[in-house]
Amino acid sequence: MSGTPPAWVPVAIVGAGPIGVTAANLLGVYGVTTLVIDRETEVIDYPRAAGVDDESLRTFQTAELVDEILRGTIQNVPLKLFDGGGRCLADIRPTAQDYGWYKRNIFMQPRAEAVLRRGLARFPHVQVMLGTELRELRQDADGVTLRLVTATGEQHEVRAGHVIAADGGRSPIRTQLGIALEGRTHPRKWVVIDCAHDPLDAPYTALHCDPRRPYVCAHLPDDHRRWEFMLFPGEDADEMLTPERVNDLLRHHVPDPGVVEVIRARVYTHHSRIAARFVEGRVALAGDAAHLMPPWAGQGMNTGIRDVTNLCWKLAAIVQDGADGSLLETYDRERRPHAQAMIDLSTTLGRVISPTRRSVARARDWFIRGASAAPPIKRWTLEMRFKPVPHYQDGFVTRERPGTRRPAVGRMMAQPVVETADGTCRRLDDVLGPWFAVIGFECDPLAALDAAELAVVARFRPRVVKVVESRAGRRHHDKPCADSGTVVVEDVHNELRAWFQARSGNVVLVRPDRYVAAMTSAEELGDALALLAGRFTGSRVP
């Protein structure tokens, strides 16, 4: 993972943290020659992200690494909210797997990062340079020049077609580009303590709204546990990390803090900030370089993974398919509003757990108990429907015609289990492949298209799939489609009929990031794809 960098590379990624290496794996799957640069030589091993959601697992599925990451992950972990007296205010246990995975999962970030880094070895077209620092970045109309310095002092200059800045919250690239990081820094700091040999029988994540000292307690893989305690004004951050003060923080929560094996303790400052723009010319910000949020919703890293899931297929389309460079601009329009929504959610949850005035805490507890008594609100809470779901309305999607109601457009496609022709049950994405897909429900989606329209379809290089219902005794695999390239699968649990019926269409074009770009009928598919193809190439289409 070193050596001499190429003089030219289509995509360079600065930062080999979880966001940067996820991007590199996606680009590797897409076949894009990529250079990854990071000044560190090893995975950083201290408290950071602990939660990975269903959308991120779906991305790892595309990168063909999800099974290995799940080996070190606790799936379907409850989230509980407690008042100062230890009474449970809310017990959040989402069971739905709309996207093919559980919504709340706990992992060890360093272990997952190691899996992602090892995954890059599969791709001869992805080069990694660790111990290498970006000293200067200059861009012009034709590309970006990066001046690199290795740990041994060697200097290199690389030209890149595009750059992904995944270089963290202090992002030197963001600073060089003069992009403001808007928002606020929260006044209260928090000490995070990771321990081995978990002394508690509490297999969940708990937010303790205790006005005496708000704290978080979470069970981690490998019999680890994490505590996060708010620091009060006047408490010295360095002093709070001494063994004596760490024991003081833990003594009210474990039988004997003296026997707890503290692995590490650090103090964190929380931010609610977002970059003024995510794209500057040929450079795109992703992850902490683009946004910072408090940890309460567990969405900092997951939001960054959504960023590169959205971004990387667009770069691949520009590099490999000749898509117009304006496609990159849709990354900012699609991702920035949703990142802001996640910041707002995380900030709000922080306000819920952090009041230290007892009167305010009692009012909060009363409100939560009263609201939770209403069945709709209780279901909304239990199934985590308060989490903002991306809905891309101003980007690479078709717009609804007047009088139509197709809310699937701009939203993530469901992922049920399907059965293939050989009788194997698989998640839908494993059938769709990593690129575009055209899916018809109970129809061959291409059957009504003429030669010219089929040529437009070919522009997207899609996997074409016909989904049929599961019916007793039905042998759908023996029924060929009009187009010999169409894959036929059976919807094992019959989940997609209701999904399609609720969305007024039976054909969808699914983007590589699994968002629906168009929903229509087989007869109108040609018009929808012609419109999107025009945006793909940058040409004007009426």
GUKEGU-315853 format. One record per residue (C-alpha): residue in one letter; y, z, x. Coordinates in Angstrom, 2 decimals, decimal comma, m for minus. Layout:
N
r/north/up/east
A/Y/Z/X $
...
REM end
This chain:
542
r/north/up/east
M/0,00/0,00/0,00 $
S/2,51/m1,07/2,61 $
G/3,01/m3,98/4,98 $
T/5,70/m6,63/5,15 $
P/7,29/m7,51/1,83 $
P/7,58/m11,12/0,70 $
A/10,90/m12,90/1,15 $
W/10,87/m13,74/m2,58 $
V/9,19/m12,05/m5,52 $
P/9,60/m12,76/m9,26 $
V/9,87/m9,05/m10,16 $
A/10,64/m6,01/m8,03 $
I/10,19/m2,47/m9,36 $
V/12,13/0,34/m7,71 $
G/10,36/3,62/m8,38 $
A/6,61/4,31/m8,41 $
G/6,64/7,20/m10,87 $
P/4,76/6,92/m14,17 $
I/7,23/4,40/m15,60 $
G/7,31/2,16/m12,55 $
V/3,54/2,07/m12,03 $
T/2,93/1,50/m15,76 $
A/5,27/m1,49/m15,53 $
A/3,45/m2,74/m12,43 $
N/0,07/m2,50/m14,18 $
L/1,37/m4,43/m17,18 $
L/2,85/m7,13/m14,97 $
G/m0,43/m7,19/m13,06 $
V/m2,33/m7,78/m16,31 $
Y/0,14/m10,54/m17,22 $
G/m0,39/m12,19/m13,81 $
V/3,17/m11,73/m12,52 $
T/3,66/m11,38/m8,76 $
T/5,35/m8,01/m8,34 $
L/6,65/m5,74/m5,57 $
V/6,79/m1,95/m6,14 $
I/9,06/0,14/m3,91 $
D/9,29/3,93/m3,64 $
R/10,75/6,19/m0,96 $
E/8,03/8,80/m1,54 $
T/4,54/8,34/m0,15 $
E/2,61/10,59/m2,54 $
V/2,57/11,43/m6,23 $
I/5,03/14,26/m6,89 $
D/3,02/17,38/m7,73 $
Y/5,19/19,75/m9,76 $
P/5,86/20,54/m13,46 $
R/6,93/17,47/m15,40 $
A/5,62/15,66/m18,50 $
A/2,56/17,16/m20,20 $
G/2,38/15,17/m23,44 $
V/1,21/11,60/m23,94 $
D/1,43/10,07/m27,41 $
D/m0,44/7,36/m29,28 $
E/2,03/4,62/m28,37 $
S/1,69/5,35/m24,65 $
L/m2,10/5,42/m24,91 $
R/m1,91/2,02/m26,56 $
T/0,07/0,75/m23,56 $
F/m2,55/2,16/m21,19 $
Q/m5,12/0,38/m23,35 $
T/m3,34/m2,92/m22,67 $
A/m3,35/m2,02/m18,97 $
E/m7,13/m1,39/m19,25 $
L/m6,77/2,16/m17,91 $
V/m6,83/4,27/m21,08 $
D/m10,45/5,46/m20,74 $
E/m9,86/6,77/m17,23 $
I/m6,62/8,50/m18,23 $
L/m8,33/10,11/m21,22 $
R/m10,94/11,71/m18,96 $
G/m8,26/14,19/m17,90 $
T/m6,57/14,49/m21,31 $
I/m6,98/16,93/m24,19 $
Q/m6,69/14,87/m27,37 $
N/m5,26/15,81/m30,77 $
V/m3,53/19,04/m29,70 $
P/m1,72/21,05/m32,43 $
L/1,93/22,05/m32,10 $
K/2,92/25,42/m33,56 $
L/6,31/26,96/m34,19 $
F/6,55/30,79/m34,15 $
D/9,33/33,19/m35,07 $
G/10,41/36,14/m32,97 $
G/7,76/38,37/m34,54 $
G/4,93/36,01/m33,66 $
R/4,50/34,67/m37,22 $
C/3,73/30,96/m37,50 $
L/6,57/28,96/m39,07 $
A/4,93/25,54/m38,80 $
D/1,52/24,25/m37,73 $
I/1,78/20,56/m36,88 $
R/m1,61/18,83/m36,78 $
P/m1,26/15,06/m37,18 $
T/m4,64/13,49/m37,87 $
A/m3,71/9,86/m38,58 $
Q/m4,49/7,30/m35,89 $
D/m2,31/4,44/m37,14 $
Y/m2,10/2,88/m33,70 $
G/m5,68/3,60/m32,70 $
W/m5,11/6,95/m30,94 $
Y/m4,14/10,54/m31,73 $
K/m0,43/11,29/m31,82 $
R/m0,41/14,46/m29,69 $
N/m2,35/14,65/m26,45 $
I/m1,91/16,84/m23,39 $
F/m2,49/15,61/m19,85 $
M/m1,65/16,38/m16,23 $
Q/0,99/13,89/m15,14 $
P/0,07/13,82/m11,41 $
R/m3,55/12,97/m12,29 $
A/m2,50/10,19/m14,67 $
E/m0,08/8,80/m12,08 $
A/m2,90/8,68/m9,55 $
V/m4,99/6,67/m12,04 $
L/m2,11/4,26/m12,58 $
R/m1,57/3,82/m8,85 $
R/m5,24/3,16/m8,24 $
G/m5,12/0,62/m11,03 $
L/m2,73/m1,53/m9,00 $
A/m5,46/m2,21/m6,45 $
R/m7,02/m4,58/m9,02 $
F/m4,18/m7,05/m8,61 $
P/m3,78/m9,04/m5,37 $
H/m0,43/m10,25/m6,74 $
V/1,00/m6,69/m6,92 $
Q/2,19/m5,18/m3,62 $
V/3,21/m1,55/m3,23 $
M/5,54/m0,33/m0,46 $
L/5,64/3,48/m0,33 $
G/7,86/5,36/2,08 $
T/10,43/2,61/1,59 $
E/13,98/3,20/0,41 $
L/16,32/0,81/m1,33 $
R/19,62/0,97/0,54 $
E/21,55/m1,78/m1,21 $
L/21,22/m4,08/m4,21 $
R/23,29/m7,22/m4,75 $
Q/22,80/m9,74/m7,49 $
D/24,11/m13,22/m8,26 $
A/23,34/m15,92/m10,79 $
D/20,08/m16,88/m9,08 $
G/18,52/m13,55/m8,21 $
V/18,83/m10,06/m6,74 $
T/18,92/m9,16/m3,05 $
L/17,39/m5,83/m2,04 $
R/17,91/m4,28/1,38 $
L/14,98/m2,01/2,20 $
V/14,38/0,52/4,97 $
T/10,94/1,94/5,70 $
A/10,16/5,46/6,92 $
T/9,80/4,05/10,47 $
G/13,24/2,44/10,32 $
E/12,15/m1,15/9,72 $
Q/14,63/m3,13/7,66 $
H/13,69/m5,87/5,23 $
E/15,60/m8,07/2,84 $
V/13,88/m9,25/m0,30 $
R/15,08/m11,63/m2,98 $
A/13,80/m10,93/m6,49 $
G/14,15/m12,86/m9,71 $
H/14,50/m9,62/m11,68 $
V/14,50/m5,90/m10,91 $
I/13,22/m2,97/m12,95 $
A/15,13/0,18/m12,00 $
A/12,67/3,01/m12,63 $
D/14,26/5,16/m9,94 $
G/14,77/8,38/m11,90 $
G/17,55/10,36/m13,51 $
R/19,82/10,17/m10,47 $
S/19,14/6,39/m10,26 $
P/20,95/4,96/m7,22 $
I/20,66/1,53/m8,84 $
R/22,42/2,69/m12,00 $
T/25,16/4,16/m9,80 $
Q/25,50/0,96/m7,73 $
L/25,83/m1,07/m10,92 $
G/28,54/1,26/m12,23 $
I/26,70/2,01/m15,47 $
A/27,83/5,26/m17,08 $
L/25,31/7,88/m18,18 $
E/26,81/9,03/m21,45 $
G/26,14/12,32/m23,22 $
R/26,03/15,95/m22,18 $
T/24,27/18,44/m19,93 $
H/23,10/21,61/m21,66 $
P/24,48/24,89/m20,29 $
R/21,23/26,85/m20,40 $
K/18,58/26,36/m17,69 $
W/14,86/26,94/m18,11 $
V/12,24/28,19/m15,68 $
V/8,89/26,39/m15,86 $
I/5,77/28,20/m14,65 $
D/2,37/26,51/m14,26 $
C/m0,70/28,74/m13,91 $
A/m4,40/28,20/m13,26 $
H/m7,25/30,08/m14,97 $
D/m5,62/30,19/m18,40 $
P/m5,69/33,85/m19,51 $
L/m5,05/33,10/m23,22 $
D/m7,25/31,82/m26,01 $
A/m4,59/29,58/m27,54 $
P/m5,61/25,89/m27,37 $
Y/m2,31/24,50/m28,64 $
T/1,33/24,04/m27,71 $
A/3,56/26,83/m29,04 $
L/7,34/26,85/m29,43 $
H/8,36/30,51/m29,68 $
C/11,74/30,88/m31,41 $
D/12,22/34,40/m30,08 $
P/15,92/35,36/m29,91 $
R/15,09/37,92/m27,20 $
R/14,16/34,99/m24,92 $
P/13,05/31,64/m26,41 $
Y/10,01/30,22/m24,65 $
V/7,28/27,60/m24,79 $
C/3,59/28,20/m24,07 $
A/1,16/25,29/m23,70 $
H/m2,52/24,96/m22,89 $
L/m3,11/22,24/m20,27 $
P/m6,23/20,47/m19,00 $
D/m8,38/22,01/m16,26 $
D/m7,88/25,51/m17,68 $
H/m4,17/25,54/m16,82 $
R/m1,28/26,92/m18,87 $
R/2,45/26,30/m18,79 $
W/5,27/28,64/m19,76 $
E/8,91/27,66/m20,11 $
F/11,49/30,45/m20,47 $
M/15,19/30,15/m21,24 $
L/17,52/31,67/m18,67 $
F/20,56/33,63/m19,85 $
P/24,09/33,46/m18,47 $
G/24,33/35,45/m15,26 $
E/20,64/35,08/m14,33 $
D/20,31/33,54/m10,90 $
A/17,96/30,53/m10,89 $
D/16,64/31,15/m7,38 $
E/16,04/34,84/m8,06 $
M/14,11/34,00/m11,24 $
L/11,57/32,10/m9,12 $
T/10,62/35,09/m6,99 $
P/7,11/36,51/m7,63 $
E/8,61/39,72/m9,02 $
R/10,75/37,95/m11,60 $
V/7,98/35,52/m12,53 $
N/5,76/38,55/m13,21 $
D/8,54/40,07/m15,33 $
L/8,67/36,89/m17,44 $
L/4,90/36,82/m17,93 $
R/4,16/40,52/m18,48 $
H/4,91/40,40/m22,23 $
H/2,51/37,48/m22,75 $
V/m0,58/38,18/m20,62 $
P/m2,66/41,34/m20,17 $
D/m2,05/41,54/m16,42 $
P/0,49/39,18/m14,83 $
G/m0,61/40,36/m11,40 $
V/m3,89/38,47/m11,68 $
V/m2,37/35,24/m13,06 $
E/m2,60/32,47/m10,47 $
V/0,86/30,91/m10,44 $
I/0,60/27,40/m9,03 $
R/4,29/26,59/m9,07 $
A/7,57/27,57/m10,67 $
R/10,76/25,56/m10,89 $
V/14,07/25,73/m12,74 $
Y/15,18/22,77/m14,85 $
T/18,48/21,70/m16,36 $
H/18,25/19,78/m19,62 $
H/20,30/16,68/m20,38 $
S/20,93/14,57/m23,47 $
R/22,22/11,39/m21,87 $
I/21,80/7,64/m22,19 $
A/22,96/4,73/m20,05 $
A/25,85/2,74/m21,51 $
R/23,65/m0,36/m21,22 $
F/20,05/m0,96/m20,20 $
V/20,56/m4,45/m18,76 $
E/23,02/m5,64/m16,14 $
G/22,48/m9,27/m15,22 $
R/18,97/m9,51/m13,80 $
V/18,47/m5,74/m13,51 $
A/16,97/m3,58/m16,28 $
L/16,99/0,23/m16,35 $
A/13,89/2,02/m17,60 $
G/12,72/5,61/m18,04 $
D/14,93/8,41/m16,72 $
A/17,23/5,85/m15,12 $
A/18,10/4,76/m18,67 $
H/17,92/8,04/m20,61 $
L/17,42/11,78/m20,18 $
M/16,37/14,18/m22,92 $
P/15,23/17,78/m23,36 $
P/11,43/18,21/m23,29 $
W/10,93/19,74/m26,75 $
A/9,65/16,60/m28,47 $
G/7,52/15,65/m25,45 $
Q/9,12/12,19/m25,47 $
G/10,88/11,75/m22,12 $
M/8,06/9,96/m20,32 $
N/6,74/8,39/m23,52 $
T/10,13/6,85/m24,23 $
G/10,12/5,39/m20,73 $
I/6,67/3,91/m21,28 $
R/7,96/2,32/m24,50 $
D/10,77/0,84/m22,40 $
V/8,51/m1,00/m19,96 $
T/6,04/m1,96/m22,69 $
N/8,93/m3,78/m24,35 $
L/10,41/m5,08/m21,10 $
C/7,46/m6,36/m19,08 $
W/6,17/m9,01/m21,48 $
K/9,69/m10,42/m21,70 $
L/9,94/m10,67/m17,93 $
A/6,49/m12,28/m17,84 $
A/7,59/m14,81/m20,47 $
I/10,70/m15,67/m18,47 $
V/8,82/m15,92/m15,16 $
Q/5,66/m17,67/m16,32 $
D/6,47/m19,42/m19,60 $
G/9,99/m20,59/m18,90 $
A/11,45/m18,41/m21,65 $
D/15,23/m18,31/m21,67 $
G/16,87/m15,50/m19,71 $
S/18,58/m14,34/m22,90 $
L/15,22/m12,84/m23,91 $
L/15,98/m10,03/m21,46 $
E/19,06/m9,10/m23,48 $
T/16,85/m8,18/m26,43 $
Y/15,43/m5,34/m24,33 $
D/18,74/m3,48/m24,55 $
R/19,21/m4,26/m28,25 $
E/15,71/m3,11/m29,15 $
R/15,19/m0,13/m26,89 $
R/18,57/1,57/m26,56 $
P/18,96/2,62/m30,23 $
H/15,45/4,07/m30,35 $
A/15,91/5,93/m27,06 $
Q/19,05/7,49/m28,55 $
A/17,05/8,51/m31,64 $
M/14,51/10,26/m29,41 $
I/17,28/12,04/m27,52 $
D/18,71/13,24/m30,84 $
L/15,29/14,50/m32,01 $
S/14,67/16,36/m28,75 $
T/18,14/17,87/m28,82 $
T/17,69/19,01/m32,42 $
L/14,35/20,67/m31,68 $
G/16,02/22,49/m28,79 $
R/18,66/23,82/m31,15 $
V/15,93/25,01/m33,52 $
I/14,08/27,10/m30,96 $
S/16,95/28,35/m28,80 $
P/19,25/30,60/m30,94 $
T/19,61/34,03/m29,36 $
R/21,67/35,62/m32,13 $
R/19,28/37,44/m34,46 $
S/21,26/36,56/m37,60 $
V/21,10/32,85/m36,76 $
A/17,37/33,13/m35,94 $
R/16,65/34,86/m39,28 $
A/18,53/32,14/m41,18 $
R/16,57/29,46/m39,35 $
D/13,25/31,17/m40,11 $
W/14,16/31,51/m43,79 $
F/15,13/27,84/m44,01 $
I/11,95/26,58/m42,31 $
R/9,68/28,72/m44,48 $
G/11,44/27,63/m47,64 $
A/11,43/23,94/m46,74 $
S/7,77/24,05/m45,69 $
A/6,77/25,30/m49,13 $
A/7,56/21,88/m50,61 $
P/4,42/19,69/m50,35 $
P/6,29/16,48/m49,35 $
I/8,14/18,29/m46,56 $
K/4,96/20,02/m45,47 $
R/3,13/16,68/m45,18 $
W/6,16/15,18/m43,41 $
T/5,97/18,00/m40,88 $
L/2,19/18,20/m40,46 $
E/1,83/14,47/m39,83 $
M/4,83/14,34/m37,45 $
R/6,69/11,89/m39,63 $
F/9,93/13,36/m38,28 $
K/9,31/11,44/m35,06 $
P/11,48/8,29/m35,10 $
V/9,37/5,14/m35,18 $
P/10,82/2,05/m33,49 $
H/12,03/m0,62/m35,89 $
Y/13,37/m3,62/m33,99 $
Q/15,68/m5,52/m36,33 $
D/18,00/m7,17/m33,82 $
G/15,82/m8,74/m31,16 $
F/12,85/m11,05/m30,83 $
V/11,86/m10,88/m34,49 $
T/12,39/m12,98/m37,58 $
R/14,95/m11,75/m40,05 $
E/14,01/m11,14/m43,65 $
R/15,04/m13,78/m46,13 $
P/17,07/m12,62/m49,14 $
G/14,77/m11,22/m51,81 $
T/11,81/m10,66/m49,48 $
R/10,37/m7,30/m48,48 $
R/8,37/m7,47/m45,28 $
P/8,92/m4,11/m43,58 $
A/6,23/m4,85/m40,99 $
V/8,61/m7,10/m39,03 $
G/9,95/m5,24/m36,02 $
R/7,43/m2,43/m36,37 $
M/4,23/m1,74/m34,47 $
M/1,07/m3,36/m35,79 $
A/m1,67/m1,05/m37,03 $
Q/m4,78/m0,84/m34,87 $
P/m7,99/m0,28/m36,86 $
V/m11,55/m0,56/m35,60 $
V/m13,02/m4,04/m36,08 $
E/m16,48/m5,48/m35,63 $
T/m16,87/m8,64/m33,57 $
A/m19,40/m11,45/m33,94 $
D/m21,93/m9,74/m31,67 $
G/m21,87/m6,61/m33,83 $
T/m19,75/m4,57/m31,42 $
C/m17,10/m2,24/m32,84 $
R/m13,83/m2,35/m30,93 $
R/m10,21/m1,39/m31,38 $
L/m8,17/m4,34/m32,59 $
D/m6,09/m4,71/m29,40 $
D/m9,22/m5,25/m27,35 $
V/m9,84/m8,35/m29,47 $
L/m6,22/m9,53/m29,44 $
G/m5,95/m9,56/m25,65 $
P/m2,80/m8,66/m23,72 $
W/m0,52/m11,51/m24,87 $
F/0,67/m12,87/m28,24 $
A/m1,69/m12,96/m31,22 $
V/m1,64/m14,64/m34,62 $
I/m3,62/m12,68/m37,21 $
G/m4,60/m13,89/m40,66 $
F/m6,02/m11,52/m43,26 $
E/m8,86/m13,23/m45,16 $
C/m7,55/m16,61/m43,99 $
D/m7,56/m18,82/m40,93 $
P/m3,86/m18,49/m40,02 $
L/m3,67/m21,99/m38,50 $
A/m5,50/m23,91/m41,20 $
A/m2,33/m25,11/m42,99 $
L/m0,44/m26,29/m39,86 $
D/0,04/m29,91/m38,81 $
A/m0,11/m31,19/m35,23 $
A/3,57/m30,58/m34,53 $
E/3,36/m27,02/m35,82 $
L/0,22/m26,35/m33,79 $
A/2,16/m27,48/m30,71 $
V/4,75/m24,80/m31,50 $
V/1,97/m22,22/m31,82 $
A/0,68/m23,21/m28,39 $
R/4,09/m22,29/m26,96 $
F/3,12/m18,64/m27,37 $
R/m0,42/m19,00/m25,96 $
P/m1,70/m16,68/m28,71 $
R/m5,13/m15,33/m29,47 $
V/m5,87/m16,47/m33,03 $
V/m7,75/m13,94/m35,16 $
K/m9,03/m13,95/m38,74 $
V/m9,70/m10,49/m40,20 $
V/m12,12/m10,18/m43,11 $
E/m12,97/m7,19/m45,25 $
S/m16,11/m5,19/m44,69 $
R/m18,48/m5,86/m47,59 $
A/m22,07/m4,75/m48,03 $
G/m24,47/m7,48/m47,01 $
R/m21,74/m9,86/m45,92 $
R/m22,40/m11,89/m42,78 $
H/m18,90/m13,14/m42,09 $
H/m19,72/m14,06/m38,50 $
D/m21,81/m17,01/m39,72 $
K/m18,78/m18,58/m41,44 $
P/m16,80/m20,73/m38,98 $
C/m13,06/m21,19/m39,36 $
A/m11,24/m24,50/m39,60 $
D/m10,03/m23,98/m36,05 $
S/m12,87/m23,46/m33,58 $
G/m10,64/m21,28/m31,41 $
T/m10,15/m18,67/m34,11 $
V/m11,90/m15,33/m33,59 $
V/m13,35/m13,72/m36,72 $
V/m13,59/m9,93/m36,96 $
E/m14,52/m7,53/m39,74 $
D/m12,23/m4,62/m40,62 $
V/m14,79/m1,82/m40,38 $
H/m12,94/0,78/m42,49 $
N/m11,00/m1,70/m44,65 $
E/m7,63/m0,38/m43,50 $
L/m5,80/m3,69/m43,19 $
R/m5,99/m4,81/m46,83 $
A/m3,62/m2,04/m47,91 $
W/m1,50/m2,63/m44,81 $
F/m1,02/m6,33/m45,58 $
Q/m0,63/m5,84/m49,35 $
A/2,17/m3,32/m48,83 $
R/4,01/m5,82/m46,66 $
S/3,89/m9,00/m48,76 $
G/2,24/m11,40/m46,37 $
N/m1,16/m12,33/m44,99 $
V/m0,28/m13,71/m41,54 $
V/1,51/m12,00/m38,65 $
L/2,62/m12,98/m35,17 $
V/2,10/m9,94/m32,95 $
R/4,01/m9,64/m29,68 $
P/2,34/m8,47/m26,46 $
D/3,86/m5,01/m27,00 $
R/2,04/m4,94/m30,40 $
Y/5,19/m5,24/m32,50 $
V/5,23/m7,70/m35,39 $
A/7,58/m10,59/m34,61 $
A/6,97/m12,41/m37,89 $
M/5,13/m11,82/m41,14 $
T/4,58/m14,67/m43,55 $
S/1,97/m16,72/m45,37 $
A/m0,31/m19,29/m43,75 $
E/1,74/m22,04/m45,46 $
E/5,06/m20,75/m44,06 $
L/3,81/m19,80/m40,60 $
G/5,04/m23,03/m39,02 $
D/8,66/m22,38/m40,03 $
A/8,59/m18,78/m38,76 $
L/7,12/m19,74/m35,40 $
A/9,58/m22,64/m34,99 $
L/12,44/m20,17/m35,40 $
L/10,99/m17,78/m32,83 $
A/10,15/m20,61/m30,44 $
G/13,80/m21,62/m30,52 $
R/14,79/m18,11/m29,48 $
F/12,06/m18,15/m26,86 $
T/13,55/m21,21/m25,19 $
G/17,18/m20,38/m25,93 $
S/17,66/m23,52/m28,03 $
R/19,46/m23,54/m31,33 $
V/17,18/m23,72/m34,32 $
P/18,64/m23,81/m37,88 $
REM end
